[in-house]
């Protein structure tokens, strides 16, 4: 959601500025990091 909001703000100031792909990459890397951390935590608990 934050990436879409940032993209809309970027387009508001410059119509040629499409940054959605860069913001989505950072969001996806955060999700992958959370999944890895959850896997490590689950492996410690079981």
Steps between C-alpha positions, in 0.01 A plus 500: 500500500779744586662447162182595318463816706862598434452434128188719490689783672789468255263510202321800650818708485640356175278314252799310354617374839394138554679363807259217581740223396772631733263530795353156437850349508563644845162381626554149363847475655345591835242223462770248409705606802199456727435154358861395561488637855175312566655179365799536730277570798280199425807276463620608846162431658443153354 
